[in-house]
Amino acid sequence: MNFMKNVFAEMKNVSWPSRKQLRRDTFVVIQTTIIFAVMFFVMDTLIQTVFDLILK
């Protein structure tokens, strides 16, 4: 029970982001994920093409 009391006490000290901040941060995460996905796709395709040329 002491653990739960401590958890609730700590949750009161948390500074929660505003709705605007949360929306902006979520958009940044989605953008970053898309950028990395495209970057990995391009790198993978490039490496695959180079290996295909080497092995032929």
PyMOL commands that set and color helices and strands:
alter all, ss='L'
color gray80, all
select helices_A, chain A and resi 2-13+19-55
alter helices_A, ss='H'
color red, helices_A
deselect
rebuild
show_as cartoon
